[in-house]
Amino acid sequence: MSEITLQGYILVPEEDLAAVVAELPMHIALTLQESGCKAFEVTQDSGDARIFRVYEKFSNRSAFEAHQSRVEGSLWGSITANAERHYDISEGS
């Protein structure tokens, strides 16, 4: 099975920024505990606080899809609902 890698960034609206910053440590901790998570990093851009760089790697497509499903129903999913997502997703071993 092939690994799935997602990289890119989200652009958070100013009005959601404080909530996103507050919830980010929990989102990272929960994701790192997920089965199949090999790497997960989200860092706030030093030049524009509304940009969060994202890098994640999962062992296979089903682990990646399980992560996406969990996030969709989570607090993180709700507070980032208005964020613009700019991702590249690749599959390979």
MOPAC internal coordinates of N, CA, C and O (Angstrom, degrees):
PM7 1SCF
backbone

  N    0.0000 0     0.00 0     0.00 0    0    0    0
  C    1.4534 1     0.00 0     0.00 0    1    0    0
  C    1.5250 1   109.92 1     0.00 0    2    1    0
  O    1.2310 1   121.02 1   -34.65 1    3    2    1
  N    1.3103 1   115.66 1   145.35 1    3    2    1
  C    1.4553 1   121.52 1  -175.51 1    5    3    2
  C    1.5235 1   112.17 1   -92.35 1    6    5    3
  O    1.2310 1   121.91 1   -37.05 1    7    6    5
  N    1.3237 1   113.96 1   142.95 1    7    6    5
  C    1.4653 1   119.82 1   174.23 1    9    7    6
  C    1.5269 1   109.67 1   -69.50 1   10    9    7
  O    1.2310 1   121.35 1   -27.66 1   11   10    9
  N    1.3298 1   115.03 1   152.34 1   11   10    9
  C    1.4607 1   122.01 1   175.47 1   13   11   10
  C    1.5287 1   107.57 1  -115.16 1   14   13   11
  O    1.2310 1   120.54 1   -51.82 1   15   14   13
  N    1.3220 1   116.56 1   128.18 1   15   14   13
  C    1.4600 1   121.82 1   178.00 1   17   15   14
  C    1.5169 1   108.79 1  -120.40 1   18   17   15
  O    1.2310 1   121.19 1   -48.63 1   19   18   17
  N    1.3238 1   115.33 1   131.37 1   19   18   17
  C    1.4613 1   122.15 1   175.19 1   21   19   18
  C    1.5114 1   106.48 1  -118.95 1   22   21   19
  O    1.2310 1   120.88 1   -48.14 1   23   22   21
  N    1.3255 1   115.91 1   131.86 1   23   22   21
  C    1.4615 1   119.88 1   174.23 1   25   23   22
  C    1.5153 1   109.64 1  -146.04 1   26   25   23
  O    1.2310 1   121.94 1   -31.00 1   27   26   25
  N    1.3186 1   113.90 1   149.00 1   27   26   25
  C    1.4594 1   120.42 1  -178.60 1   29   27   26
  C    1.5102 1   109.66 1   154.89 1   30   29   27
  O    1.2310 1   120.89 1    38.79 1   31   30   29
  N    1.3217 1   115.91 1  -141.21 1   31   30   29
  C    1.4639 1   119.07 1  -178.37 1   33   31   30
  C    1.5141 1   110.57 1  -155.67 1   34   33   31
  O    1.2310 1   121.75 1   -18.25 1   35   34   33
  N    1.3368 1   114.25 1   161.75 1   35   34   33
  C    1.4561 1   120.72 1   168.84 1   37   35   34
  C    1.5246 1   107.66 1  -116.42 1   38   37   35
  O    1.2310 1   121.23 1   -32.44 1   39   38   37
  N    1.3089 1   115.26 1   147.56 1   39   38   37
  C    1.4636 1   122.44 1   176.88 1   41   39   38
  C    1.5216 1   106.51 1  -113.65 1   42   41   39
  O    1.2310 1   120.96 1   -67.99 1   43   42   41
  N    1.3293 1   115.76 1   112.01 1   43   42   41
  C    1.4598 1   122.87 1  -173.51 1   45   43   42
  C    1.5255 1   110.17 1   -94.77 1   46   45   43
  O    1.2310 1   120.12 1   -48.77 1   47   46   45
  N    1.3271 1   117.37 1   131.23 1   47   46   45
  C    1.4699 1   119.20 1   175.74 1   49   47   46
  C    1.5391 1   110.40 1   -61.15 1   50   49   47
  O    1.2310 1   120.89 1   -34.72 1   51   50   49
  N    1.2989 1   115.91 1   145.28 1   51   50   49
  C    1.4701 1   122.35 1  -178.33 1   53   51   50
  C    1.5266 1   112.10 1   -50.63 1   54   53   51
  O    1.2310 1   120.21 1   138.79 1   55   54   53
  N    1.3332 1   117.20 1   -41.21 1   55   54   53
  C    1.4652 1   120.19 1  -176.12 1   57   55   54
  C    1.5309 1   113.21 1   -69.64 1   58   57   55
  O    1.2310 1   119.68 1   164.03 1   59   58   57
  N    1.3347 1   118.21 1   -15.97 1   59   58   57
  C    1.4678 1   121.82 1   179.01 1   61   59   58
  C    1.5285 1   112.71 1  -102.40 1   62   61   59
  O    1.2310 1   120.34 1   174.84 1   63   62   61
  N    1.3166 1   116.95 1    -5.16 1   63   62   61
  C    1.4580 1   121.76 1  -170.81 1   65   63   62
  C    1.5299 1   113.82 1   -59.52 1   66   65   63
  O    1.2310 1   119.42 1   133.15 1   67   66   65
  N    1.3259 1   118.70 1   -46.85 1   67   66   65
  C    1.4687 1   120.93 1  -177.81 1   69   67   66
  C    1.5253 1   111.16 1   -61.64 1   70   69   67
  O    1.2310 1   119.98 1   138.49 1   71   70   69
  N    1.3226 1   117.65 1   -41.51 1   71   70   69
  C    1.4690 1   121.06 1   179.53 1   73   71   70
  C    1.5253 1   111.36 1   -66.57 1   74   73   71
  O    1.2310 1   120.23 1   140.25 1   75   74   73
  N    1.3215 1   117.16 1   -39.75 1   75   74   73
  C    1.4622 1   121.44 1   179.06 1   77   75   74
  C    1.5327 1   110.11 1   -64.21 1   78   77   75
  O    1.2310 1   120.20 1   132.62 1   79   78   77
  N    1.3096 1   117.22 1   -47.38 1   79   78   77
  C    1.4695 1   121.13 1   179.09 1   81   79   78
  C    1.5260 1   110.62 1   -60.16 1   82   81   79
  O    1.2310 1   120.10 1   138.66 1   83   82   81
  N    1.3279 1   117.42 1   -41.34 1   83   82   81
  C    1.4634 1   121.28 1  -178.87 1   85   83   82
  C    1.5295 1   111.89 1   -66.87 1   86   85   83
  O    1.2310 1   119.92 1   142.51 1   87   86   85
  N    1.3197 1   117.76 1   -37.49 1   87   86   85
  C    1.4717 1   121.57 1  -175.45 1   89   87   86
  C    1.5219 1   113.28 1   -87.95 1   90   89   87
  O    1.2310 1   119.53 1   163.75 1   91   90   89
  N    1.3295 1   118.50 1   -16.25 1   91   90   89
  C    1.4620 1   121.87 1  -175.41 1   93   91   90
  C    1.5311 1   114.03 1   -54.31 1   94   93   91
  O    1.2310 1   118.11 1   133.37 1   95   94   93
  N    1.3416 1   121.21 1   -46.63 1   95   94   93
  C    1.4720 1   119.03 1  -179.77 1   97   95   94
  C    1.5342 1   113.24 1   -58.87 1   98   97   95
  O    1.2310 1   120.01 1   141.78 1   99   98   97
  N    1.3284 1   117.58 1   -38.22 1   99   98   97
  C    1.4633 1   120.52 1   178.48 1  101   99   98
  C    1.5262 1   110.49 1   -68.46 1  102  101   99
  O    1.2310 1   120.32 1   138.89 1  103  102  101
  N    1.3193 1   116.99 1   -41.11 1  103  102  101
  C    1.4694 1   120.96 1   178.71 1  105  103  102
  C    1.5290 1   110.03 1   -60.39 1  106  105  103
  O    1.2310 1   120.20 1   135.57 1  107  106  105
  N    1.3099 1   117.22 1   -44.43 1  107  106  105
  C    1.4654 1   121.04 1   179.21 1  109  107  106
  C    1.5273 1   110.04 1   -63.74 1  110  109  107
  O    1.2310 1   120.16 1   132.63 1  111  110  109
  N    1.3243 1   117.31 1   -47.37 1  111  110  109
  C    1.4653 1   120.91 1  -178.67 1  113  111  110
  C    1.5215 1   111.71 1   -60.09 1  114  113  111
  O    1.2310 1   120.13 1   134.35 1  115  114  113
  N    1.3247 1   117.36 1   -45.65 1  115  114  113
  C    1.4639 1   120.56 1  -179.68 1  117  115  114
  C    1.5289 1   111.71 1   -64.43 1  118  117  115
  O    1.2310 1   120.45 1   139.45 1  119  118  117
  N    1.3216 1   116.75 1   -40.55 1  119  118  117
  C    1.4609 1   120.32 1  -179.35 1  121  119  118
  C    1.5174 1   111.17 1   -66.40 1  122  121  119
  O    1.2310 1   119.90 1   137.87 1  123  122  121
  N    1.3215 1   117.80 1   -42.13 1  123  122  121
  C    1.4648 1   120.45 1  -179.80 1  125  123  122
  C    1.5253 1   112.37 1   -64.14 1  126  125  123
  O    1.2310 1   120.18 1   158.95 1  127  126  125
  N    1.3171 1   117.26 1   -21.05 1  127  126  125
  C    1.4672 1   121.49 1   177.80 1  129  127  126
  C    1.5309 1   112.65 1   -84.61 1  130  129  127
  O    1.2310 1   119.75 1   168.85 1  131  130  129
  N    1.3080 1   118.09 1   -11.15 1  131  130  129
  C    1.4595 1   121.55 1  -176.63 1  133  131  130
  C    1.5249 1   111.02 1   -69.37 1  134  133  131
  O    1.2310 1   121.55 1   -37.49 1  135  134  133
  N    1.3258 1   114.63 1   142.51 1  135  134  133
  C    1.4565 1   120.92 1   175.46 1  137  135  134
  C    1.5337 1   109.01 1   -61.81 1  138  137  135
  O    1.2310 1   120.29 1   -48.90 1  139  138  137
  N    1.3110 1   117.05 1   131.10 1  139  138  137
  C    1.4544 1   121.54 1   177.66 1  141  139  138
  C    1.5101 1   115.40 1    88.81 1  142  141  139
  O    1.2310 1   119.79 1   175.99 1  143  142  141
  N    1.3371 1   118.00 1    -4.01 1  143  142  141
  C    1.4660 1   120.17 1   177.47 1  145  143  142
  C    1.5254 1   108.89 1   -77.99 1  146  145  143
  O    1.2310 1   120.57 1   -61.77 1  147  146  145
  N    1.3205 1   116.51 1   118.23 1  147  146  145
  C    1.4664 1   121.40 1  -179.87 1  149  147  146
  C    1.5268 1   112.32 1  -100.35 1  150  149  147
  O    1.2310 1   120.38 1   153.37 1  151  150  149
  N    1.3263 1   116.89 1   -26.63 1  151  150  149
  C    1.4663 1   121.85 1   178.56 1  153  151  150
  C    1.5098 1   108.08 1  -161.00 1  154  153  151
  O    1.2310 1   121.20 1   -36.92 1  155  154  153
  N    1.3353 1   115.30 1   143.08 1  155  154  153
  C    1.4565 1   119.84 1   177.28 1  157  155  154
  C    1.5185 1   108.43 1  -155.78 1  158  157  155
  O    1.2310 1   120.70 1   -62.53 1  159  158  157
  N    1.3293 1   116.27 1   117.47 1  159  158  157
  C    1.4602 1   121.99 1  -179.80 1  161  159  158
  C    1.5218 1   109.08 1  -136.69 1  162  161  159
  O    1.2310 1   121.20 1   -47.18 1  163  162  161
  N    1.3105 1   115.30 1   132.82 1  163  162  161
  C    1.4652 1   121.49 1   173.21 1  165  163  162
  C    1.5237 1   105.90 1  -133.38 1  166  165  163
  O    1.2310 1   120.28 1   -59.80 1  167  166  165
  N    1.3185 1   117.07 1   120.20 1  167  166  165
  C    1.4602 1   120.89 1  -178.13 1  169  167  166
  C    1.5291 1   110.02 1  -129.31 1  170  169  167
  O    1.2310 1   121.60 1   -41.34 1  171  170  169
  N    1.3101 1   114.54 1   138.66 1  171  170  169
  C    1.4590 1   121.16 1   179.02 1  173  171  170
  C    1.5217 1   108.59 1   -77.95 1  174  173  171
  O    1.2310 1   120.58 1   -45.83 1  175  174  173
  N    1.3008 1   116.49 1   134.17 1  175  174  173
  C    1.4570 1   122.83 1  -178.90 1  177  175  174
  C    1.5293 1   110.39 1   -67.59 1  178  177  175
  O    1.2310 1   120.40 1   -43.67 1  179  178  177
  N    1.3145 1   116.83 1   136.33 1  179  178  177
  C    1.4670 1   120.31 1  -178.98 1  181  179  178
  C    1.5297 1   112.69 1   -74.75 1  182  181  179
  O    1.2310 1   119.91 1   158.43 1  183  182  181
  N    1.3276 1   117.77 1   -21.57 1  183  182  181
  C    1.4621 1   120.85 1  -178.91 1  185  183  182
  C    1.5138 1   114.08 1   -92.40 1  186  185  183
  O    1.2310 1   120.38 1   153.63 1  187  186  185
  N    1.3280 1   116.87 1   -26.37 1  187  186  185
  C    1.4700 1   121.69 1  -179.44 1  189  187  186
  C    1.5239 1   107.01 1  -143.32 1  190  189  187
  O    1.2310 1   120.20 1   -73.70 1  191  190  189
  N    1.3159 1   117.22 1   106.30 1  191  190  189
  C    1.4666 1   122.75 1  -174.76 1  193  191  190
  C    1.5224 1   112.90 1   -62.95 1  194  193  191
  O    1.2310 1   119.68 1   165.24 1  195  194  193
  N    1.3218 1   118.22 1   -14.76 1  195  194  193
  C    1.4699 1   120.87 1   179.76 1  197  195  194
  C    1.5222 1   112.74 1   -82.97 1  198  197  195
  O    1.2310 1   120.33 1   170.05 1  199  198  197
  N    1.3349 1   116.97 1    -9.95 1  199  198  197
  C    1.4661 1   121.99 1  -178.59 1  201  199  198
  C    1.5289 1   109.21 1   -99.60 1  202  201  199
  O    1.2310 1   121.45 1   -49.47 1  203  202  201
  N    1.3393 1   114.84 1   130.53 1  203  202  201
  C    1.4614 1   121.77 1   176.09 1  205  203  202
  C    1.5252 1   107.62 1  -122.80 1  206  205  203
  O    1.2310 1   120.73 1   -63.13 1  207  206  205
  N    1.3276 1   116.21 1   116.87 1  207  206  205
  C    1.4621 1   122.43 1   179.16 1  209  207  206
  C    1.5267 1   108.45 1   -77.80 1  210  209  207
  O    1.2310 1   120.72 1   -44.33 1  211  210  209
  N    1.3142 1   116.23 1   135.67 1  211  210  209
  C    1.4645 1   121.89 1  -174.89 1  213  211  210
  C    1.5228 1   109.92 1  -124.72 1  214  213  211
  O    1.2310 1   121.20 1   -46.82 1  215  214  213
  N    1.3354 1   115.31 1   133.18 1  215  214  213
  C    1.4662 1   121.80 1   172.41 1  217  215  214
  C    1.5152 1   106.63 1  -138.71 1  218  217  215
  O    1.2310 1   120.81 1   -56.12 1  219  218  217
  N    1.3126 1   116.06 1   123.88 1  219  218  217
  C    1.4566 1   119.46 1   177.42 1  221  219  218
  C    1.5198 1   109.76 1  -141.75 1  222  221  219
  O    1.2310 1   121.68 1   -33.33 1  223  222  221
  N    1.3336 1   114.39 1   146.67 1  223  222  221
  C    1.4630 1   120.69 1   178.69 1  225  223  222
  C    1.5226 1   107.92 1  -137.44 1  226  225  223
  O    1.2310 1   121.15 1   -50.07 1  227  226  225
  N    1.3245 1   115.41 1   129.93 1  227  226  225
  C    1.4554 1   122.07 1   178.36 1  229  227  226
  C    1.5208 1   109.36 1  -122.32 1  230  229  227
  O    1.2310 1   121.06 1   -29.25 1  231  230  229
  N    1.3159 1   115.58 1   150.75 1  231  230  229
  C    1.4633 1   121.25 1  -173.42 1  233  231  230
  C    1.5238 1   113.39 1   -65.50 1  234  233  231
  O    1.2310 1   120.16 1   153.71 1  235  234  233
  N    1.3298 1   117.29 1   -26.29 1  235  234  233
  C    1.4627 1   120.27 1  -179.82 1  237  235  234
  C    1.5328 1   109.47 1  -163.14 1  238  237  235
  O    1.2310 1   121.23 1    -6.17 1  239  238  237
  N    1.3125 1   115.25 1   173.83 1  239  238  237
  C    1.4613 1   120.79 1  -176.31 1  241  239  238
  C    1.5255 1   111.74 1   -63.30 1  242  241  239
  O    1.2310 1   119.30 1   141.05 1  243  242  241
  N    1.3285 1   118.95 1   -38.95 1  243  242  241
  C    1.4630 1   119.09 1  -177.80 1  245  243  242
  C    1.5285 1   110.93 1   -66.60 1  246  245  243
  O    1.2310 1   119.38 1   143.65 1  247  246  245
  N    1.3345 1   118.78 1   -36.35 1  247  246  245
  C    1.4712 1   121.19 1   176.36 1  249  247  246
  C    1.5287 1   110.03 1   -65.96 1  250  249  247
  O    1.2310 1   120.42 1   138.85 1  251  250  249
  N    1.3224 1   116.80 1   -41.15 1  251  250  249
  C    1.4662 1   121.22 1   178.18 1  253  251  250
  C    1.5286 1   110.71 1   -63.11 1  254  253  251
  O    1.2310 1   120.44 1   134.91 1  255  254  253
  N    1.3252 1   116.76 1   -45.09 1  255  254  253
  C    1.4598 1   120.62 1  -179.83 1  257  255  254
  C    1.5298 1   111.76 1   -66.74 1  258  257  255
  O    1.2310 1   120.17 1   144.65 1  259  258  257
  N    1.3366 1   117.29 1   -35.35 1  259  258  257
  C    1.4679 1   120.46 1   176.12 1  261  259  258
  C    1.5285 1   109.62 1   -63.67 1  262  261  259
  O    1.2310 1   120.34 1   139.89 1  263  262  261
  N    1.3281 1   116.96 1   -40.11 1  263  262  261
  C    1.4667 1   121.04 1   176.92 1  265  263  262
  C    1.5298 1   110.05 1   -61.78 1  266  265  263
  O    1.2310 1   120.20 1   132.40 1  267  266  265
  N    1.3148 1   117.22 1   -47.60 1  267  266  265
  C    1.4629 1   121.19 1  -179.58 1  269  267  266
  C    1.5271 1   110.75 1   -58.91 1  270  269  267
  O    1.2310 1   120.30 1   138.26 1  271  270  269
  N    1.3117 1   117.03 1   -41.74 1  271  270  269
  C    1.4738 1   121.15 1   178.97 1  273  271  270
  C    1.5221 1   111.54 1   -65.08 1  274  273  271
  O    1.2310 1   120.60 1   136.72 1  275  274  273
  N    1.3409 1   116.47 1   -43.28 1  275  274  273
  C    1.4634 1   119.42 1   179.34 1  277  275  274
  C    1.5196 1   110.50 1   -61.76 1  278  277  275
  O    1.2310 1   120.50 1   134.17 1  279  278  277
  N    1.3239 1   116.65 1   -45.83 1  279  278  277
  C    1.4615 1   121.20 1  -177.81 1  281  279  278
  C    1.5275 1   111.10 1   -62.97 1  282  281  279
  O    1.2310 1   120.61 1   140.98 1  283  282  281
  N    1.3137 1   116.44 1   -39.02 1  283  282  281
  C    1.4598 1   120.10 1  -178.14 1  285  283  282
  C    1.5282 1   112.14 1   -57.08 1  286  285  283
  O    1.2310 1   120.09 1   143.58 1  287  286  285
  N    1.3211 1   117.44 1   -36.42 1  287  286  285
  C    1.4554 1   120.80 1  -178.74 1  289  287  286
  C    1.5125 1   114.85 1   -98.21 1  290  289  287
  O    1.2310 1   120.26 1  -168.51 1  291  290  289
  N    1.3236 1   117.12 1    11.49 1  291  290  289
  C    1.4717 1   121.11 1  -174.94 1  293  291  290
  C    1.5318 1   112.21 1   -99.44 1  294  293  291
  O    1.2310 1   121.14 1   -10.21 1  295  294  293
  N    1.3290 1   115.43 1   169.79 1  295  294  293
  C    1.4625 1   120.50 1   173.25 1  297  295  294
  C    1.5267 1   110.15 1   -58.44 1  298  297  295
  O    1.2310 1   120.27 1   137.87 1  299  298  297
  N    1.3331 1   117.09 1   -42.13 1  299  298  297
  C    1.4682 1   121.14 1   177.94 1  301  299  298
  C    1.5284 1   110.19 1   -56.63 1  302  301  299
  O    1.2310 1   120.39 1   134.71 1  303  302  301
  N    1.3084 1   116.86 1   -45.29 1  303  302  301
  C    1.4606 1   120.93 1   179.12 1  305  303  302
  C    1.5150 1   112.27 1   -59.48 1  306  305  303
  O    1.2310 1   120.93 1   140.71 1  307  306  305
  N    1.3327 1   115.83 1   -39.29 1  307  306  305
  C    1.4643 1   118.48 1  -178.42 1  309  307  306
  C    1.5303 1   112.14 1   -74.42 1  310  309  307
  O    1.2310 1   119.72 1   140.66 1  311  310  309
  N    1.3363 1   118.14 1   -39.34 1  311  310  309
  C    1.4742 1   118.59 1  -178.03 1  313  311  310
  C    1.5266 1   113.09 1   -78.44 1  314  313  311
  O    1.2310 1   120.39 1   164.51 1  315  314  313
  N    1.3306 1   116.86 1   -15.49 1  315  314  313
  C    1.4694 1   119.41 1   176.33 1  317  315  314
  C    1.5254 1   111.95 1  -105.07 1  318  317  315
  O    1.2310 1   119.96 1  -167.06 1  319  318  317
  N    1.3244 1   117.68 1    12.94 1  319  318  317
  C    1.4674 1   121.25 1  -177.69 1  321  319  318
  C    1.5283 1   112.47 1   -58.55 1  322  321  319
  O    1.2310 1   119.93 1   148.77 1  323  322  321
  N    1.3251 1   117.74 1   -31.23 1  323  322  321
  C    1.4650 1   121.30 1  -178.40 1  325  323  322
  C    1.5278 1   113.59 1   -93.50 1  326  325  323
  O    1.2310 1   120.39 1  -179.25 1  327  326  325
  N    1.3265 1   116.86 1     0.75 1  327  326  325
  C    1.4672 1   120.44 1  -179.78 1  329  327  326
  C    1.5322 1   109.97 1   -74.39 1  330  329  327
  O    1.2310 1   121.41 1   -36.14 1  331  330  329
  N    1.3241 1   114.91 1   143.86 1  331  330  329
  C    1.4698 1   120.69 1   172.39 1  333  331  330
  C    1.5148 1   107.40 1   -82.99 1  334  333  331
  O    1.2310 1   120.32 1   -49.86 1  335  334  333
  N    1.3230 1   116.99 1   130.14 1  335  334  333
  C    1.4613 1   121.71 1  -179.88 1  337  335  334
  C    1.5233 1   109.97 1  -106.85 1  338  337  335
  O    1.2310 1   121.35 1   -49.20 1  339  338  337
  N    1.3232 1   115.03 1   130.80 1  339  338  337
  C    1.4669 1   122.54 1   179.57 1  341  339  338
  C    1.5221 1   107.03 1  -129.03 1  342  341  339
  O    1.2310 1   120.52 1   -88.62 1  343  342  341
  N    1.3396 1   116.62 1    91.38 1  343  342  341
  C    1.4556 1   121.62 1  -173.29 1  345  343  342
  C    1.5245 1   111.15 1  -123.25 1  346  345  343
  O    1.2310 1   121.57 1   -30.10 1  347  346  345
  N    1.3155 1   114.60 1   149.90 1  347  346  345
  C    1.4603 1   123.02 1   165.29 1  349  347  346
  C    1.5181 1   105.48 1  -115.28 1  350  349  347
  O    1.2310 1   120.55 1   -50.21 1  351  350  349
  N    1.3212 1   116.55 1   129.79 1  351  350  349
  C    1.4557 1   121.60 1   179.24 1  353  351  350
  C    1.5238 1   107.44 1  -118.04 1  354  353  351
  O    1.2310 1   121.30 1   -51.43 1  355  354  353
  N    1.3444 1   115.12 1   128.57 1  355  354  353
  C    1.4580 1   119.05 1   179.86 1  357  355  354
  C    1.5219 1   109.44 1  -129.05 1  358  357  355
  O    1.2310 1   121.73 1   -25.13 1  359  358  357
  N    1.3008 1   114.29 1   154.87 1  359  358  357
  C    1.4603 1   121.15 1  -179.31 1  361  359  358
  C    1.5261 1   108.20 1  -126.19 1  362  361  359
  O    1.2310 1   120.66 1   -48.96 1  363  362  361
  N    1.3001 1   116.35 1   131.04 1  363  362  361
  C    1.4581 1   121.19 1   179.62 1  365  363  362
  C    1.5036 1   110.57 1   178.98 1  366  365  363
  O    1.2310 1   120.63 1   -18.57 1  367  366  365
  N    1.3207 1   116.39 1   161.43 1  367  366  365
  C    1.4679 1   118.16 1  -177.71 1  369  367  366
  C    1.4983 1   113.14 1   -91.27 1  370  369  367
  O    1.2310 1   120.10 1   180.00 1  371  370  369

